[in-house]
Amino acid sequence: MERQVACLIEACKQLGLRYECIDHEQNLVRVYFNHGVEYFELNKTPFNSESIYGICRDKMHSYQAFNQAVSIPETLSFLDPNVPDEYKHYLQYQTMDEIVVAVERQFGYPVVVKSNSGALGVNVHLCHDQTSLIAAFTEIFNGQSKHYDYLALAQAYVENKAEYRLVCGFGEPLLAYKRGMAQTFNVRYWEKNEVATLEQDEALITALFEFVKPVFELANIGFVGFDIILGQDDQFYLIELNSSPRFNHLIIDNPELGSSAVASMYKNMLLKLNNRDA
């Protein structure tokens, strides 16, 4: 059983909700609500529609949907020039050379290049020159790689003071934590001996929520983790949305409070769902 699933089960127990672990590993959980049965599978929940899950997973669609409501670093998308012929009519840039020219003209260096549908910081690159830029796109467009993506993004680089994840449920803040400690490019911070730190500053949590609040006017998002950078200019920037956030690092790095915070988060969500659909 994964740690966050254990927190989900603890929340069910506290609320007196009937539940069943129905797989051998105990990571597929059936929960009985007033309105019927819902399923939780690892970090997947019943709180979002399929379209919201798709928008959150597709970083370019997230940018296109929400960039006029909240501050998101400018982003351009580039289709793999070697896509099958049936998709070539979508190509705006026919070659790697054209992609490089477009990125350099729009952003210069440094610039962030990342796969459109990646997760856990895989294939996220900070490029300082043309050589690293080409290498980043080549890696993302490598059809032999399990991390292949046919769409790559170039995004304006924001120098950060701090990075946070704010988790919201049904339009309300549930918990927040700081992702790593370094004031640098913060990809895969857990591999750099940095930790997730549960945030207990209510004023900061309120400020983070007020920043992302306009998103809820454009989308009925039931459950989401917002990844937010505080820039060196003391402004917030939304980097991406995650409709299936994981909490392993938060739980491991905060042994006294992490599990109880995640269990409390699930308790809040389960109660809202049970009452909303009663």
C-alpha positions as CSV (number, residue, x, y, z in Angstrom):
1,M,0.0,0.0,0.0
2,E,1.3,3.4,-1.0
3,R,1.6,6.1,1.7
4,Q,-1.1,8.4,0.4
5,V,-3.5,5.5,0.0
6,A,-2.9,4.7,3.7
7,C,-3.9,8.4,4.4
8,L,-7.0,8.0,2.3
9,I,-8.0,4.9,4.3
10,E,-7.4,6.7,7.6
11,A,-9.7,9.5,6.4
12,C,-12.4,6.9,5.6
13,K,-12.0,5.5,9.1
14,Q,-12.4,8.9,10.7
15,L,-15.5,9.6,8.7
16,G,-17.0,6.1,9.2
17,L,-17.1,5.6,5.4
18,R,-17.2,2.0,4.3
19,Y,-14.2,1.1,2.1
20,E,-12.6,-2.0,0.5
21,C,-9.1,-2.6,-0.8
22,I,-9.8,-4.8,-3.8
23,D,-6.4,-5.5,-5.3
24,H,-3.5,-7.5,-3.9
25,E,-1.3,-4.4,-3.4
26,Q,-4.2,-2.5,-1.6
27,N,-3.9,0.5,-3.9
28,L,-7.3,0.2,-5.5
29,V,-9.9,1.3,-3.0
30,R,-13.7,1.2,-3.3
31,V,-15.4,3.8,-1.2
32,Y,-19.2,3.8,-0.5
33,F,-20.7,7.3,-0.5
34,N,-24.3,8.5,0.0
35,H,-24.7,8.6,-3.8
36,G,-23.0,5.3,-4.5
37,V,-19.6,3.8,-5.1
38,E,-16.4,5.7,-6.1
39,Y,-12.9,4.4,-6.8
40,F,-9.5,5.6,-5.8
41,E,-6.5,4.2,-7.7
42,L,-3.1,5.1,-6.4
43,N,-3.1,8.9,-7.0
44,K,-6.2,8.9,-9.2
45,T,-9.4,10.2,-7.6
46,P,-13.1,10.6,-8.6
47,F,-13.0,14.3,-7.9
48,N,-12.4,15.5,-11.5
49,S,-14.1,15.1,-14.9
50,E,-12.2,13.4,-17.6
51,S,-11.8,16.6,-19.5
52,I,-10.3,18.4,-16.5
53,Y,-7.9,15.6,-16.1
54,G,-6.9,15.9,-19.7
55,I,-6.4,19.7,-19.5
56,C,-4.2,19.4,-16.4
57,R,-2.1,16.7,-18.0
58,D,-1.6,18.6,-21.2
59,K,0.6,21.6,-20.2
60,M,-0.1,23.5,-23.4
61,H,-3.8,23.2,-23.0
62,S,-3.5,24.4,-19.4
63,Y,-1.6,27.4,-20.6
64,Q,-4.1,28.2,-23.3
65,A,-7.0,27.7,-20.9
66,F,-5.7,29.8,-18.0
67,N,-2.9,32.2,-19.0
68,Q,-5.3,35.1,-19.3
69,A,-6.6,34.5,-15.8
70,V,-3.3,34.0,-13.9
71,S,0.3,34.8,-14.6
72,I,2.0,31.8,-16.4
73,P,5.4,32.2,-18.1
74,E,5.0,32.6,-21.8
75,T,4.9,29.3,-23.6
76,L,5.2,28.0,-27.1
77,S,4.6,24.5,-28.4
78,F,6.5,22.6,-31.1
79,L,5.3,19.4,-32.8
80,D,7.9,16.7,-33.5
81,P,8.9,17.3,-37.2
82,N,9.0,13.5,-37.6
83,V,5.3,12.8,-36.8
84,P,3.5,10.5,-39.1
85,D,2.3,12.0,-42.4
86,E,-1.4,12.1,-41.2
87,Y,-0.4,14.7,-38.6
88,K,2.0,16.8,-40.6
89,H,-0.6,19.3,-41.5
90,Y,-0.3,20.5,-37.8
91,L,3.3,21.3,-38.3
92,Q,4.2,25.0,-37.9
93,Y,7.9,24.4,-37.8
94,Q,9.1,21.8,-40.3
95,T,12.7,21.2,-39.0
96,M,14.8,21.4,-35.9
97,D,16.5,24.5,-37.4
98,E,13.2,26.3,-37.7
99,I,12.4,25.4,-34.0
100,V,15.7,26.7,-32.8
101,V,15.2,30.0,-34.7
102,A,11.7,30.4,-33.3
103,V,12.8,29.7,-29.7
104,E,15.9,32.0,-29.9
105,R,13.8,34.8,-31.4
106,Q,11.1,34.6,-28.8
107,F,13.0,33.8,-25.6
108,G,16.7,33.9,-26.0
109,Y,18.7,32.2,-23.2
110,P,18.2,30.8,-20.7
111,V,15.0,29.1,-21.7
112,V,13.0,26.1,-20.3
113,V,12.2,23.2,-22.6
114,K,10.0,20.4,-21.5
115,S,7.7,17.7,-22.7
116,N,4.0,18.6,-22.9
117,S,2.7,15.6,-21.0
118,G,5.6,14.7,-18.8
119,A,5.5,14.2,-15.0
120,L,7.8,14.1,-12.1
121,G,10.3,16.5,-13.7
122,V,11.2,14.0,-16.5
123,N,12.4,15.8,-19.7
124,V,12.5,19.3,-18.2
125,H,15.6,21.2,-19.3
126,L,17.1,24.6,-18.6
127,C,18.9,25.5,-21.8
128,H,21.7,28.1,-21.8
129,D,22.8,27.8,-25.4
130,Q,22.0,26.4,-28.8
131,T,23.7,23.1,-28.1
132,S,21.7,22.4,-25.0
133,L,18.5,23.6,-26.7
134,I,18.9,21.1,-29.6
135,A,19.8,18.4,-27.1
136,A,16.6,19.0,-25.1
137,F,14.3,18.9,-28.1
138,T,16.2,15.8,-29.5
139,E,15.7,14.0,-26.2
140,I,12.0,14.8,-26.0
141,F,11.5,13.8,-29.7
142,N,13.4,10.5,-29.3
143,G,10.9,8.0,-30.6
144,Q,12.9,5.1,-29.0
145,S,12.6,6.5,-25.5
146,K,9.8,5.6,-23.1
147,H,9.6,9.3,-22.3
148,Y,8.9,10.3,-25.9
149,D,6.5,13.1,-26.4
150,Y,5.3,14.4,-29.8
151,L,4.9,17.8,-28.4
152,A,7.6,19.9,-26.7
153,L,7.3,23.2,-25.0
154,A,9.6,26.2,-24.7
155,Q,8.8,28.4,-21.8
156,A,10.2,31.7,-20.5
157,Y,12.6,31.1,-17.6
158,V,11.6,32.7,-14.2
159,E,14.3,33.1,-11.6
160,N,12.7,31.8,-8.5
161,K,13.0,32.5,-4.8
162,A,10.8,29.6,-3.8
163,E,8.5,27.0,-5.3
164,Y,5.2,25.8,-3.7
165,R,2.5,23.3,-4.3
166,L,-0.9,24.4,-3.3
167,V,-3.5,21.6,-3.2
168,C,-7.2,22.7,-3.6
169,G,-10.4,20.8,-3.4
170,F,-13.7,22.1,-4.8
171,G,-12.4,25.6,-4.9
172,E,-10.9,25.8,-1.5
173,P,-7.2,25.5,-0.3
174,L,-6.5,22.3,1.5
175,L,-2.7,22.2,2.1
176,A,0.5,23.7,0.8
177,Y,4.1,22.8,0.9
178,K,7.4,24.2,-0.2
179,R,9.2,22.1,-2.9
180,G,12.9,22.1,-2.1
181,M,14.9,24.9,-0.6
182,A,17.3,26.1,-3.3
183,Q,16.7,29.4,-5.1
184,T,17.6,27.8,-8.4
185,F,16.1,25.8,-11.2
186,N,14.1,23.3,-9.1
187,V,13.5,20.2,-11.2
188,R,13.4,16.9,-9.3
189,Y,14.4,18.6,-6.0
190,W,14.2,15.3,-4.2
191,E,17.3,14.1,-6.1
192,K,19.3,17.0,-4.8
193,N,19.0,16.2,-1.1
194,E,16.2,18.8,-0.8
195,V,12.9,18.2,0.9
196,A,9.2,19.0,0.8
197,T,8.3,21.2,3.8
198,L,4.7,21.4,5.0
199,E,3.6,25.1,4.9
200,Q,1.8,26.4,8.0
201,D,1.9,30.1,7.3
202,E,-1.8,30.8,6.8
203,A,-1.1,34.2,5.3
204,L,1.1,32.6,2.6
205,I,-1.4,29.9,1.9
206,T,-4.1,32.6,1.5
207,A,-1.9,34.6,-0.8
208,L,-1.2,31.5,-2.9
209,F,-4.9,30.7,-3.1
210,E,-5.9,34.3,-4.0
211,F,-3.3,34.0,-6.9
212,V,-4.9,30.9,-8.4
213,K,-8.5,31.7,-7.5
214,P,-9.3,33.1,-11.0
215,V,-8.7,29.6,-12.4
216,F,-11.8,28.3,-10.7
217,E,-13.9,30.9,-12.6
218,L,-12.9,29.2,-15.8
219,A,-12.9,25.5,-14.8
220,N,-14.9,23.3,-12.5
221,I,-11.8,21.6,-11.0
222,G,-12.6,19.3,-8.1
223,F,-9.1,18.4,-7.0
224,V,-5.8,19.9,-8.1
225,G,-2.2,20.7,-7.1
226,F,-1.0,24.1,-8.4
227,D,2.8,24.3,-8.8
228,I,3.6,28.0,-8.2
229,I,7.0,29.8,-8.3
230,L,7.7,32.9,-6.3
231,G,10.0,34.8,-8.6
232,Q,12.9,37.1,-7.7
233,D,10.6,39.9,-8.6
234,D,8.3,38.8,-5.7
235,Q,5.5,37.8,-8.1
236,F,3.8,34.5,-8.3
237,Y,3.8,32.4,-11.5
238,L,1.8,29.3,-12.2
239,I,4.0,26.6,-13.7
240,E,1.5,23.7,-14.1
241,L,-1.5,22.0,-12.7
242,N,-1.6,18.4,-11.5
243,S,-5.1,16.8,-11.1
244,S,-3.5,13.6,-9.6
245,P,-0.9,14.9,-7.2
246,R,1.3,12.5,-5.2
247,F,2.3,13.1,-1.6
248,N,5.1,10.6,-1.0
249,H,7.8,13.3,-0.5
250,L,5.6,15.4,1.7
251,I,4.8,12.4,3.9
252,I,8.4,11.1,4.1
253,D,10.0,14.5,4.7
254,N,7.5,15.5,7.4
255,P,7.3,12.4,9.6
256,E,5.4,14.1,12.4
257,L,2.8,16.1,10.3
258,G,2.9,14.9,6.7
259,S,0.6,11.8,7.1
260,S,-1.9,13.6,9.3
261,A,-2.0,16.6,6.9
262,V,-2.7,14.4,3.9
263,A,-5.3,12.3,5.8
264,S,-7.0,15.6,6.8
265,M,-6.9,16.7,3.2
266,Y,-8.6,13.5,2.1
267,K,-11.1,13.7,5.0
268,N,-12.1,17.2,3.8
269,M,-12.5,16.0,0.2
270,L,-14.4,12.8,1.1
271,L,-16.8,14.8,3.3
272,K,-17.5,17.4,0.6
273,L,-18.1,14.7,-2.0
274,N,-20.4,12.7,0.3
275,N,-22.4,15.8,1.2
276,R,-22.4,17.3,-2.3
277,D,-24.0,14.3,-3.9
278,A,-26.3,13.3,-1.1
